[in-house]
Amino acid sequence: MLRLLYNVNASTCFFLSTSVHYPPVKTMLLLKNACFWQWDPDTLPFSGRLAEGWCLIDDVRGVFDTVFCEDNLCIDDQRSAYEQAQAQATRVIDMKCNEGNILLPGLIDSHIHVGYMGEACEYLQLRGTRSLDDLSTAVRNYGKENPKKSWIIGVGWDQSGWGGCYPTRQVLDEAMREDKRPLVLYRECWHIVVANTAALQRAGIRLTPTNEQHFSGVDLDASGVPTGIFRETAVLLITNHIAENNEKLREVYIRNALNNCLRAGLTAVQTNDIKAWNIYQNLEAKGELPLRVFLTINYEEFEEEGKQPNFHTLNSKPPLFTCRRIKLYSDGSLGAETAALRSPYPGSTNRGLLIHNVEDLAAKICHSHEAGFQLEVHAIGDRALSTVLEALKRARIKPGARPVITHCQVLGEDLINRMAKQGVVASIQPSFVGTDCQWIQERLPSHVLKTSYCWKSLLENGVYCAGGSDSPVEGCEPLSGIYDAMHRLSHASKLTARKKKDTTSTTSGVDESSFLPRECLTFTEALHLYTIGGAYACHMEKHLGRIAPGYQADLVVVDRDVTGPRGEDTCHALLEAAIKEVWVGGICRFDKMEEEGPRRKGTERDLKLRENLKGPYIPGKNGPTGHQKPVGSLILGGKRLGIGCCGR
C-alpha cells in the first residue's frame, strides 16, 4: 500500500497561469477521521481507491495543504503524524468515516443549462405523459391552477411515449377550449415546440396556405397551413415572443438552480446560458455563488458584444466565476430527427439538419480562437461531427486548445480516431442512454448503433471525456450520472433496480439489459468523467478533481460507500446515497443537517420579489430563450432565426 504524505509551499499559488501571492500566515482546518477517494498518482488516470486518514486545508487559499493516508503504517507513526497536524490546525472537524461517510473529489457537471433549469421549474412538467389525452388533461388542469399566467408554458413531452404522433395546435386548442391564453410546449429535448393557435397569432404566424416555411422547420399540413410544430431554427419564431427580459427574475431563477445543483452534489458547473454574464458577476460580487461557475456564451453574444475571455485573477482565493468558452452548433437532436447523419433516418430520405457548412464553421471557430476563447461545438450526429472535425482542422486548432465537442452520440470508428488525433474533449451525457435506449433503434440505421453512445470506446482510444447532464433535459445529480455510465439501463429498469435492490448482472458485472453492454464503464472510469475529466475540459486539471495538496479543497461528503463495482450491492448505493455536505474552496457550502434554514430564507426573499413584479414579468409569461440571438443563418419573413441550446 502507498503512504501519501504531502505538503505544499503556502507562499505562492498558480491559478489560470497567473502567479498569485498570499499572506505568509496560515489558518488551518483539519478534517480528521476521513475516508476519501485517492487517484493513484503513478498510474493511468483511471486508477484510484478509498483511503483513510486526514486532510489539512489552508483556509486562506482554500486548498488542500496536506493529505495523509494511514494505510499500513503502525499506530505510533499514525499518531505522531496526526499530532503534528493537530498542532497546526486552528479548527478540527470530524468527518465520521466510522459512520460510513466517504469523501469524493469535487464533482463537476461539464454541460448544463443553469438558467433553463431555474426557469423550467416555473413551467408545466410533461415528462411521463403517456398519451395525447394525458397531455391535454395536464394542460387543462395547469391552466386552471395558474389563472394569472398570461402565457402557459410546458416542457418535457415526448411523442415516443404515445406511438410517435406529434401534438398539433388543434389538439392544444381543444385542450384550452375554455381558455384563450397562448400555450407553448417544449419537447423534452428543447429543440421542438408545439404552440396553440393563440400563440401563433400572437407571434404573427400566418395561418393561410403557404410553402414559404417548409424548409425552415415549420411543419405544414396537407393544405400548407402550420400544424403548430416548430423545429430547430424555427423555434425562435415563437420563443422570441416569450423571452424573459426581467434580469432580477432571471437572477432568482439562476440562484435557485445553482442551489439545487449544490444540493445534488455538484461543486462546479460548466453552463451554457444566454445573456447571463452580468447576472453571474452580480451574484459573485454579492457572495451568492455557492459553487464554481464556468460560463459558456453563444457565438452570437460574443459577436454582438465583443466579449473577451474573463479569467478573473485576483490576489486572494480564486473567484468562483470565469468565462473562457464560446459555443457553436452544428446540428439538431435525435429526438427531433434533426441531428445530422451520414445515412438517412430509417424509412426516409431525411439526414437531419446541418447548421453550418465547413467553411462557415471554420471561420467562426477561427474568430473565437483568435479572441482567446476555448471552443465548444454541439454535435450529435456523425455527419455533424465529421463537419466539426474538418472545420477544426481547417481552422488549425491544435490539440492543446482542447476543443470540446458536446454530445457525441452517433459516432464511427473513423471519427473516434480523428477525435483522439485532434485532441478533442468529448463532453458526454451518460443519462441520455437511459432515455434514448427506449427508442434509439427506431431512429438510427442498424449499422451505426454499435458506435453510438460509445463512452468506453472513446476512453479506450485515448479521447478525453467529461461528464454532464444537459439539465434540464436530464436531472443534474452526478451520482445518478455515474450510475448511468456504469449500467446503461433504461430509466424504467433503473427505477426497478432501485426498488428491488438487485440486478440481473452477469459474472462480469454487466447488466443483461444494458444498452450496448460493452460500453459500460467501471466506477473509477465513471467518477473520472465528473472529476478529472471535467477539470481537464476547462483547463483546470491542476486545480480541480483531486483530493491532493495544492488542489482546491472541493469535496462531496456521501453517507455511504458508493465506490463498489458493477453488479454488487455497493453499486446500488449510488441510487440511494444522500449528499451530506458539499465543500467548495475549503468552505462547507451545503450541510444537509442545516439546509432548511438557508433554503427557507432564500425562498421567502424570492417569493417577495415575485409578488412585487407586475405586468409582463409575472413568471410564466416569459420563456427559456431570453435574449437569445439566432444561431443559424436561415431567413424567414425577414427574420434571421436561431436554434435552441439543449441536446438529445
N, C-alpha and C positions, 0 to 999 in steps of 0.2 A: 504493500500500500504506500501511497505517496504522502509525504508530510509536506504541507504547504504553510510556510510562514513568511509573509511578505511585509515589507514596509516601503513607503514612498517618501520622497522629499516633499515637504509641505510648502516650500518657498515659491515654487513655480509650477504652473499647470498650463498645458497647451490645449486649447479648445477651438475647433474650427480653424486650425492653422495659425492662431494668434496667441502670442505669449501673454499670459495674464498673471500678474503678481498679486500675492495675497499677504495679509499681515502674518508675521512670524509666529504670533501667539495662536495656539491651538485650543479649541474646546472639543473634547472627545466624547462620543456616545458609544457605549459598549452594549452590543447585542449579545447576551450570553445564552447558553443552553439552546443553541440554534442548530437546526438540521437544514442544510441548504444545498442547492444544486451547484456542482462544480464542473465546468467544462475542463477536460484534461488538456493541459497546455502544450504537450509534446506529441500530440497525435492529430489525426484528422479532426476537423471542426465538429464532427458528429459523435464524438466520444465524450461521455460525461457520467456523473454518478452523484448520489446523495452523500454528503459528508456531515459529520457532527463536529461542532466546535463553537467558535465565536467570531465576531467581527467588530472592529473599531471603525467608527465613522467620524471623519473630520467635519465637525459642524459648520466651520467657516466656509469650506468649499463644497460641502455636500457630497463628498466622495468617500469611497472605502479607503481607509488608511492601512489597515492590517486585516488580513483574513487568515484564520488559523483553523486547520483541520486536525483533530486529535488523532485519528487513525489508530495505529497500533503503538502509540507512544506509551511509555509507562506512566502510571498515575502521578509520580513525583514530577516528571517533566511537564505533564499537562497542568498540574497545579502551579508550578513555577511560572509557566508562560501566562497563565490566567491572572496570577497575582500581579505580574508586570503590567498587563493590560488594565487591570482594575485600578492600579495606581495612577495611570494616565487619564482615566475616564472621569469626566465631570458628571455624567449620568450613566445609569445602568438600567437596561430593560431586559426582562426575562422573556425569551421567545417561546418557551414552553414546548420544546420538542418532545418532552416526555408525555405530553397530552396528544401527540400526533401531528402537531403543526409542522409544516415544511415551508421553506423559503425558496421561491423561484426567482430567477433574474427578472427584471422589469419586462413586462410583456408589451409588445408593440403591434398595433394594427397598421399595416402598411398600405391599406387602401380603404378609405371610409369617407362618408359624406356627413360630417357632423351637423352642418346646417340643415340638411334634409332630414336627419334623424329628429332634430328638435321640432321641425315643422310638421313632420308626419305624425307626431303624437297628437296633433290637433285634428287629424283627419279621420274619416270613417275607415275602419280597418276591414278589408275584404278578404284577407288571406283565409283560406279554408272554405270559402263558399263553394258548394258542390253543384250548383245549377244556376241558370239564369233567374229562376224563381227565387232562389236563396239571395242572389244579388239584389233583385228588385225589392224583396222584403227588407233587407238590410238598409237599402237606400231610403225606403219609405219611413222606417222606424227612426233612422238617424235624423231625417228632416223634421219629424215631429218632436224629437227630443232637443233639437237645436233651432228654435224658431228665429233667433236673432242673427244667424249667419246669413249674409247676403249671397254667398256662393256656397254650394255643397261640394266638398272635395273629398274624394276617397282614394285609397291606394291598396293594391295587393291582389287584384283579381287575376286569375289565370285560366284561360279558356281550355287548357288541357284538363282541368278538373271536371269539365262537363262535356267532353267529346269534341272539343275543338271549335265550337260555334262561338263566334265573336258577338258580344253585345252590340247593339246599334242604338242610334238616337231614338228610334221608335220604341225600343224596349225601355229606355230610360224615361221617355215621355210618358209611357203608360205607368211606370212606377211612380212618377211625380205628377199624376193626372190632376191632383188637387193642390199641387204646389208648383208655382210658376217660376221658382228660382232657377238660375243656371246651375247645371250639375256637370262636374268633370271627374272622371275616374281613371286613375293611372293603373296600367298593368303592373304586376309586381316588379318588372324589370325597369320601369320608368321610361321605357322607350316608346310606349304606345299610350295614348289616351283615347277614351270614348267620351263624347260630350252629347248632352241633350240638345234639342232644337233651340231652347232659350239661350244656351251657352254659345251656339253657333251664331245666332242672331246678334248677341252681344259682341261677338268677335268680328262681325261684319262678313261672315262666310255666306256666300250666295247659295241658295237652295234651289237654284234653277239648273237644268241640264247643262253640263259643260265637260269638256275633256282637258281643260287647262291644267287641272290639279292632279291628273292621273299619275304622272311621273314624279310628283313632289311628295308622295307619302300620304295623300288624302284618298281613302277608299271611296269609290263611287259605286252606286248600284247600277242595274242594267240600263237605267234611264240617264245615267251620267250625273246623278244627284249625290252629294256627300252622304255617306251612311252614318257619319259621326265618329268613325275611326280615323285617327291621325297617327302617323308613324314617323319616327326619327325626326328629320328636319322640319316636317310639317307640324310637329307638336307645338312649336313656338307660335303658330297661328292662334292657338287657344291660350297657352300658358302665359304669353306676353300680357294678357289682359287680367291675369290673376297674380301678378308678381307682387311679392311683399316688399313694400317700399319704406316701411317704418323701421329705422335702424335700431331703435330701442327694443322693439318687439323681437327683431331678429337676434339681438344680443341675448334676450331672455331664452329664446329657443336654443341658441348655441351653448349658453352657460348650462342649461338644464341637460342638454345632450352630453356635454363634457362630464358632468357629474354622474350621469348614467354610465358612461364609459369607465369612469373611475371605479364605480361600484362593481362593474363587470370584471375588474381585474386588470385594466389597462393602465400603463404608466406613460405611454406616448401614442399619438395618432398622427398618421400622415394623411391629412384630409384635403379633399378637393371641394372647395366651397366657392360660391360665386360672390364677388364683391364683399369679402369678409376680412380683408387685411386690417382695416381700421377697427373693426369690432374686436379682433384678437389683440391688437395693440392696446385698446382701451381696457380690456379685461386683464391684460398683463400689468398695465400701469396701476390698476386698482387692486392688484393682488388676488384676482379672482380666477386665474387659470389654475385648475387643480392638477394638471398633468402637462406633459410636453406636447406642443403642437408644431408640427411641420406642415405648413400650408403649401398646397399646390394651387397655382392660379391657372385659369384657362388662357390659352394663347391670345384670345381677343382682348382680355383685360390688360395683358402686357402690351399689346399693340396699341390699344386705345390710350393708355395712361403712361406708357413709357416706364413701367416698373423696373426696378433694379433689385438684384438679389439682396435679401436682408439677412446678414449674418449676425447682426445684433451683438457684437462682442462688448462686454462690459468689464470693468475692474472689480468684479465681485463674482458671485455664483453665476454660472452660465444661465442666460434667460430661458424662459420656457417656450418662447415663441420665435420661430425662424421661418423664413420663406426663401427657398432657393430652387424651386422646381416649377416648370411650365408643363401643362398638359395639352396634348393634341388628340384628335380622334381619327381613326382610320376606317371604322365600320360601325355597325349597329349591334344587335343582340340576336342570340339564337332563338329565344322565345318568340321574338317578333319576326323571325326568319329574314332578318336584315344583316346578320353577320356575313361578311364577305367570304365565300367558299370557293375553292378551286373546282369543285364538282357541284352540279345543281342539287338543290334540296330534293329529296325523294319525291317522285311523281310530278315534277315540274321542271321548267327551264330556269327557274329563279336561282341565281347565285349570290343573292344578297346585294348590299349597298356598299360600294367603296367610296368613302367620303372625299378623298384626295387622290389624284394621280401621283406618281412617283416624283415628278418634277416639283409640283406644288408643295408636297410634303417635305421634300428635301430643302426647299427654300425656307420654309417655316422653321425647320429644325436648325438650319444654319443661323438664322436670325436669332433664335432663342439661345443657342450655344454661344454665339459671339457676344451676347449680352451678359454671359456668365451664369446662365441658368442650367440646371440639370434637366434632362428631357424625360418626359413620361408620355407614352402613347397608348391609347386604348386600342387593343386589337384582340378580337375574339376568334374570327375565322382564319383558316390557313392562308387564304388569298390576301387578307389584310396583313397578316404577319409577314408574309413574303414581301409585300409592298413596303412595310415599315423597315425591314432589314435592308432592303435595297436603298431606300431613302437615307438611312443612317450611313450606309457605305458611301453613297454619293456626296453626302454632307461631310464626309471624312471625320466622323465621330469615333474617337479612339476608345478602346475598352476601359481605360482609366476614367473616362467621363461617366461610366456606369449608366447608360441609358436604361430606363425602366419601361418594360412592356407589360401593360396591365391586362390581366385575364388569361391570355394564352390558353384558351380552352380547346381549340382544334388545331393540332399540330401535324407534323410529319417528321420522319427521321432526318430528312434533309434540313428542315427548319431548326430542329434541335441542335444539329451540328453547327449550323450557321450562328445560332444564338450563342453557343459556347465560344466560338471563334471570335465573335464581335464583342464579347464581354457584356452581353445584355443581362440585366436583372429581371427575372420573371416574377412579377407581383401576382400571386395566385390567391384564390379564394376557396379553401377546402370545403366550406359548407355549401358551395354551389352544387357539389356532387349529390348531396342529399336530396336536393330538389330536382335537379336536371335529370338524374338517372331514371326518373319515372317516365320521362317522355323523350329522352335524347335519341333513342333508337329510331323514333319516328321522324326526327329532324335531320339526321346525318346519314350520308351514304355509309353502308356497312364497312367499306374498306378504310374509312378514316376513323372509325370508332376506336381501334386499338391504340391510336396515338392521340386520343382526346383525354383531357383532364389527367395527363400522364406526369404527375408530380415526381414519382420515383425515377422515371426515365430522365427527366430534366436534371435531377441531382446526380444521378449516376454518370451523366455525360458532361458534368462539370459546369452546369448552369446554376448560378447563384439564385436562390429563390427566397422570397419574402412572403409571409402570410398575412392576409387581411380578410375582412368580412364584406366589404362593399355595403355596409349598413347604411340605409335601412332596408336594402334588398334582403339581407340576412341579418340575424342577430349579431351583436358585436362581442359576444362572450368568447374570449380567446381559448378557454379550456374546452368549450364546445367545438371550436375550430380545430383544436389539436385532436380531439376525438374523431372528428370527421376525416381528418388527414390520415388517421390510423386505420379506420374501419370502413370508410366509403360506403356507408349504408344509406338507404332512403330514410327520410325523416320519420316515416311511419315505422320502419324497422328499428330505428334509433329509440323511438318512444317505447316500443315493445321491450327493447333491451333494458331500458331504464326501469320499467315496471317489473320485469322478470328477474333482473339482476343476473342474467346468464347470457351465453351466446351459443351459436351453433358452430363454433370455430373448429378448425381442423387442428392437427398436431402442430402445424406451422404457426398457429395463432391467427390465421386469416379467416374471417367470417365467410361462410359459403355463399351468403347472399350479397357480398360486397360487389360493387361495380368495378370491373377490371381489377381483380384481387392482387395481381402482381404489382399494382401501383400503390398499394397500401404502404404507409411509412411506419417506421418504428417510433416509439415515443421520443427518442433522442432526436431523430430527424424532424419530427413534427414540432418539438419545442424549439429547435434551431430556427424554424421559419419565423417564429414570433419573438425571437430574441436577437441572436447574432445576425440572422438573415435580414430582419427588419432594420437593424442598425446599419448593416452594410448598404442597404438600399438608399439610405440617406447620408452616407459617408460618415457615420458615427460609430463604426465598429470598434474604435479605440476608446470609446467613452461609454457606450451603452451595450447591454446584452449579456453582461457577465457580473457575477459577484466576485470581484477581484480588485486588488489595490490599484488606485488611480482611476477606476471607473466610477461613474456617477452612482450614488447609492440609491438606485431604483430597485425595488423588490416587491414581491407579492407574497403575502402570507396566506397559505391554504390550510384548511382544517384537517387534512388527511393526506396520506401518500398517494399521489396521482401518477407516479412515475413507472408503474408496472408495465410489462409487455402486453401485446395484444392477446386477448383470449383469457386473461386471468382476472380475478375479482378486482384487483387493484386498478385495472383499466376502467372499470365502471365507476370508479371513484371520480373520474373526470366529469361524469354526468351528475354526480351527487354532491361534489365538493362545494363548500362555501368559501367565499373570499372573506377572510377575517380582517386583513389590513392591506393597504396599498401605500408604499413609500415612494416618494419622488424627491430626489436630491437630498436624501437623509432626513426628510420630514414625513411623518405619518399623515398622509392626506385623507385617508379613509380608514375608519375604525368601525367595524360592524357593530360593536357594543355601544358606540356613541352616535350612530348615524341619524337617529331620529331627530335630535335637536337641530343640527345644521340643515337637514332636509326640510324640516317644518319651517324654519326661519326663511329659507330661500323661497319656499312655496308661497308663503304669505306675502313676501315682497313682490313676487311675480304676479300674483293674483291682483294685488293693488294696482300694479302698472296696467294690467288688462282692463280693470274696471274704469280707469281714467281715460282709456282710449275711446275715441268717438269716430263715427263715420266709417270710412272705407278701411280703417286699420283694425277693425274687430277681427280677432283670429277666426280663420275660416273663409274670410273674403279673399285672401291672397294665397298664392301657391308657391311651390318649391323651386321655381326658376327665377327668383327675384333678381332683377338687374341683368339677367343673362344675355350676353351678346351672342349673335349667331355663330355657329362653329363651321357650318358648311358654306357653300357659295351658291346655293340654289336660289332662284328668284321666283317669286310667286306674287302676282298682283302688285309689283313694285316693291315688295318687301324681301329683304335678304333674310334667309331662315337659318336656324341652327339645329343642334342636336342635344339630346339630354345627356346626363352625366353618369348614370349608373350602368352596371354591366348586365351579364346574362343575356 
